[in-house]
């Protein structure tokens, strides 16, 4: 690099090294990433190195040359940047010289953004000398530059002292030059339009679409979507000021209170800064997650205040089907890094236990974050948000074809198999000539994450495939809206929590103190009424009653597994298939309602009815839907196992014997000969059963002197092992040994039965304790409400 010889007696050379500060600005663009970092520490006046300066009107197509004069340093910079735009490269300020006399800049070098090479420096983001997310190398040592120096201090004019035209890299074509950093600028008119659209709740993508349409192309807009996001973020930061400090103070105060020692909150970045991403979860939210954290909804559609700051709650569904809170966040921006931080922080607050499934908005950035933080969790896009987006993206189609939306809903919601959906989808888009529609292609590629037929095998706690989750857009309804300030939000947040808690207590009260009306004589209905909460029982009852209109036809039988075709009377064309293992009491249905909602469908219940299964097997009663869902986790799991053992042992034995006996009945009536054989076999079995009952009665008598028997047996065993036999004892014959073994087995069986009775009694006591606790909680809440009134 060559410069005009200058007297150094009164001057000092100053090198501006801002191009090496890679972390100066957090902005990216697709062409030259290092350009994002230019001039962040420049000593020039008015920060001109950071912002675009409009080129001078005259001689805009002129090429620089040595001896060319400018009115000021800023005019020289603007001219060189305008020249760079025409040619296809980005510029930055590289080096300056100051006068030793007064410190004024007397020489400035403008270079190609690809000048020099990156210099590695120690940074806080490095781990063991490695960068977490290394950037692409963009500096290639280009020599192109323009050097200007001040002609004399009196006139203030600047003269080009050196100009190098040649570049050692490819130049950017005109249709992409707007991506280069020095040519990206959000104009005043664009800012006004962005502010207006942002105030109407439109996101960065929608705003960019409007700007492209307004300016006639992306190259005429003059900046990228990332610049638009950055402007929106900085606008929120300027407007909010210190309001987020109110939320931080509120969380600190709550955490300091003795009653809330387990309140969890975290701040991304410096906690003392007023603008940061914030997440918090109170103790009740964290406790609720231990009971109902199997499925989660993460909703970013809230814009809680006038600054359009994203308010993002984590919610789920409790045992009454009501929305329940798992934590909240206020996000300054919606970048991938912010969502990754948020999901990691939320997972830490929930003790590191990921959910089975999560539902979010249809957003590419959120999907990347979920994939990174929750790789084992089934990720679903909210179907209703996609339908809402459809009204915007396909507005011209909906206006021309009013029936299209209804047909789309039918295709998505009413298809029963993947093959049926695929066929229906292709037929629909071909009928309306939409095969090339970009948005439809996008959601079709993502179909496995929002179309119900692909998601039925995963639990989402919804009662039907077409139901909209109550937790979406509902937990804070009535308490938070677009005009709520952050200061008011803190108060509204408390009111929403209190309201939700009161509704849950009311549902608990109704479940305990009011008995549902039974509609059938089925023992299964009575059992379900005692197990489920009121709302869930009503849904189960609806499914059970519907079985009266369904028929189950056996279509296949292979060893222990039988397949039934289940259809409504007279509607065989809409049949479902249920496979049933009678011995294990396990059934699966092609509708997959149990997998999706946790309640048995009418099709499986129909098969249970025709096979005389009188009570619900324990593995089909999800604890999260029962009235004891929030009882002690460890204790209740043990008690549940005991209950299942005592309740099912008799039922399973009855069902198995009945099934085996019916086989003899079905075959035995075909001919007289077979009938005689079957009758003889049954008579022989009856004699053996009578003998077993008789021996069982004797065992009860022997049990009265059980201690003596055990002591004798013990001494015999000891003496035998020792090799010494008393002269009074004779060796046992084989028959006597068999009788001894049978006797011991009967004693073991009696002991096991007693244990079952004791365990069942213990369960009953535990259940009474839980009911009393719940009743006391309801009474306390009623007293509190009375005191308020």
Secondary structure, 3 states (H helix, E strand, C coil): CCCCCCCCCCEEEEECCHHHCCCCCCCCCCCCHHHHHCCCCCCCHHHCCCCCCCCCCCCCCCCCCCCCEECCHHHHHHHHHHHHHHHCCCEEEEEEEEECCCCCEEEEEEEECCCCCCCCCCCCCEECCEECCCCCCCCCCCCCEEEEEECCCCCCCEEEEEEECCCCCCCCCHHHHHHCHHHCCCCHHHHHHHHHHHHCCCCHHHHHHHHHHHHCCHHHHCCCHHHHHHHHHHHHHHHHCCHHHHHHHHHHHHHHCHHHCCCEEEEECCCCCCCCEEEEECHHHHHHHHHHCCEEEEECCCECCCCCCEEEEEEEECCCCCEEEEEEEEECCCCHHHHHHHHHHHHHHCCCCCCCEEEECCCHHHHHHHHHHCCCCEEEECHHHHHHHHHHHCHHHHHHCCCHHHHHHHHHHCCCCHHHHHHHHHHHHHHCCCCCCHHHHHHHHCHHHCCHHHCCCCCCCCCCCCCCCCCCCCCCCCCCCCCCCHHHHHHHHHHHHHHHHHHHHHHHHHHHHCCCCCCCCCHHHHHHHHHECHHHHHHHHHHHHHHHHEEEEEEEEECCEEEEEEEECCCCCCCEEEEEECCCCEEEECCCHHHHHCCCCHHHHHHHHHCCCCCCCHHHCCHHHECCCCCCHHHHHHHHHHHHHHHHHHHHHHHHHHHHHHHHHHHHCCCHHHHHHHHHHHHHHHHHHHHHHHHHHHHHHHHHHHHHHHHHHHHHHHHHHHCCCCCCCCCCCHHHHHHHHHHHHHHHHHHHHHHHHHHHHHHHHHHHHHHHHHHHHHHHHHHHHHHHC
